[in-house]
Amino acid sequence: MSDLADAVLPLLRTRADLHRWSSANAHGRQMHDAVDRLEAAVPDADPHDAWTVTHKALASAVTIIARADDSSGIIGDACRRLLDLHPRVAQAASVPVSTLVPWLIRFQFEGEVDYFELDPVAYAPALGELGTARYRAALAEIRATVGPPPDVASWPDPHRRIRWVLEWNDRRLAVLDRDVEGIVRTHARDQRVAAWLQDTAEAMEEIGRIDLALDWARRAVDHDHGHQSLTASRYWLGLITRHRPEETLEAVRYVFHRWPTASTAAALREAAGATWSRYEAETFAALATSAAESVSFCLNSLADPVRAWKLAEELGLTDSSGWSALAAAYETVDPLAVLPVHRRLVTEVLTETDARQYREAARRLARMRRLAAGTVEAAAVEEFVAELRVTHRRRPRLQQEFDRVGLPR
């Protein structure tokens, strides 16, 4: 083997049992070390040597992941790095079309695993016109063998995986062709799913049709109020920021009013900058439908616990995690005012017999004692602790947690 192969391949290959999660993670990290070395060496290495090592490395990585517990995704990420490198070294090494096209087909349709996609757009420079034409022809031959999908969606389709790979290639080849109509047909499909509309927008951006990308991204945002449309809104805002920055503020405002949450309100405040005062009233009016979102925005974006406390009372905050965060922030303003909140939260968590809840209750009681120390509320807090000791005397684990933080007996 070459020096590059000696430095890379032994780190990828192993006979260890990788069905154990910890072993798989350890080997995955070693695989990333191998890819680091390979990526660093490729620019200065002999192209043919780089291709040989990369190709063997990818084969080894795929063999490894087929028998590993990759729950953490470490090995999969290493495989994806090799898949990203593979078409580039293929181009640099001028790999023959007669070698590359059959490998592309085998990897996708006969491979040991089906976790990964190959991108014909990435391989196009290595394939050239002739290779791309042969690749399309090979796909057409496969398509002819599977025929049309079943008429009834509920019927089993023995060619489901093959059909999915063909559809993936159709989408990527439409991008390679810069075919607007083809992109709409293969990406948007029947336009029933917001994510498909975002896929269409991303493809339009990839081919440089920013006007169409913005249009399809906006369609995805307006599709419905579900999580896919919300995800699409982030992409749409990114597009606008990159290509039409003067429209950013109004776009952020539009998204906020579709999804009035603490995070979208924070984005509006950031986009507004020095003009925030113009939008403050409408922001809080929209957030008023959710006490939790209003309080979260005040605490996390405005750093205003006083206003957050007022809103929590006015809007009837019921969320325990919200009250916990609010109490932690408001104690710097009025430490005694948060004691009833802590008391209520302690009572709530002790309705469950759970060690984690016991630890939370003990820590909260210890905090109550510190806040009340030397004040008129100190005796009431001590009495509360004593009551809990008696009430839960048959919970030894709870008593241990109380002892651990120094609560009196």
C-alpha positions, 0 to 999 in steps of 0.5 A: 500500500502507499503511504496514504493508504497506510495512514488512512485505511487501518483506522477505518477497518476493524474486526471488533464487535461494533454492535455495542454502542460504546464500541461503535462510537469509539470506532466512529471517532477513529474513522473521523480521524482517518477522514481528517488525514485523507482530506488533508492529504488529497490536495497534494497527493497523487490523484490516482492514489487519492482516488484508490484510497478514498474508494477503498475507504468508502467501501470499508466505511459502508461495510462497517456501518452495516454491522454497527450500532450507529445510534449516535450517527458518528459512523454515518457522519464519517461515511457522508464525509467520504461520500462528499470527497468521493466525486471530487477525487474521481474528477481529479483522477479522471476515473474512466466512465466505464468504471464510475457509472457501473459503480454508481448504479451498484452502490445505489441499487445493489449496495450493502446498505441503503442509508445514503444517496449519491448525488449525480450533480456532484458526480457530473464533473467526473462523468462529463457529458458522455458519462452522464448520458450513460448514467441516464441510460442505466437508470432508464434500463432499471426503470423499465424493469420495475414498471409503474407503481401499484394502482392502489397505494395500500398494495405492497410494492416490491420495488419501493426502494428502487422507485425511491432511488429513481425519484431521487435521481430524477430530482437531482438530474432536473437540477443538473439540467437546470430544468425549471419545469422538471424541478417543479414536477419532481420536487413539488409533485402534487404540492400537498406537502409544505416540505416539498415546496421548500425542496422546490425552492432549494432546488431553484436557489441551487440553479440560481433562480432566486426569484423562483426560490423566493416564490416557492419558499413563500408558498411553503410558508403559506401552505399551513401552520404546521411544523413544516411550514414553520421550518420553511419560514426559516429558509425563506427568511434566510433567502431574503436576508441573503438576496433581498436584505431590505425586505428582511424586517417585513418578512420577519414580521410576517412570520411572527404574526403567523407563528407568534412565539417567543422565538419569532418575537425575538427574531422580530426584535433583532430585525427591528433594531433601533426601530423596535419601539414601533413594533413592541405594542403589536408584538405583545398584543399577538403574544398575549394569547400565550402567557408562557410565550409572553413570559419567555420573551420578556425573560430571554429576549428583553431580560425584563423579569419585572414585566415578565412577572406582571404578565404572568399574573395578568395572563394566568401563567400555568406552565411550571417550567415557566414559573420556575424560570421566572422565579429564578429571574425575579428573585433578584427583584423581590426574593420573598415574592417568589417563595409562594412560587417555589412552594407550589412547585415543590408541592407539584413535583412531590406528587410523583415518586421519582428520584429526580423529582426528589432532588429537584424538590430538595434543591428548591427547598434549600433555595427557599431557606436561603432566600428567606434567611433573616426575614419574616418568612424564615419561620414559615419556610422552616415549618414547610420543610418540617411538614414535608418531612412528616408527610413523606416520612415513608419516602426514604429516598426523599429524606436522603435528598433532604439530608444531602442539601442540609435541610433540618430534621 
